Amino acid sequence: MIAQVMQHSERQGKVHEFKDPVCGMDVDPSTAAGNTEYGGKTYHFCSKSCRVKFQADPASFAGGPKS
């Protein structure tokens, strides 16, 4: 079953997608509205507004400790 899903995705020409940490939307890094690094990890965003919200308080969206 997993192999079938992977084959279907490959036929569709999809690349690996990431979740926007602010809104949860799937984001293709090659078409992302922006990205930023935090805690040694790169985060990709569906829109500039999600990126701005993340940058204002990255720990709350990255699962880090809140101050």
PEGI-V394308 format. One record per run of one state. SS is the DSSP state (~ for helix, > for strand, _ for the rest). FROM is the first residue (numbers start at 1). TO is the last residue. If there is no record, write none. Layout:
BEGIN
ss from to
SS FROM TO
SS FROM TO
END
This chain:
BEGIN
ss from to
_ 1 1
~ 2 11
_ 12 16
> 17 19
_ 20 25
> 26 28
_ 29 33
> 34 38
_ 39 40
> 41 45
_ 46 47
~ 48 56
_ 57 57
~ 58 62
_ 63 67
END
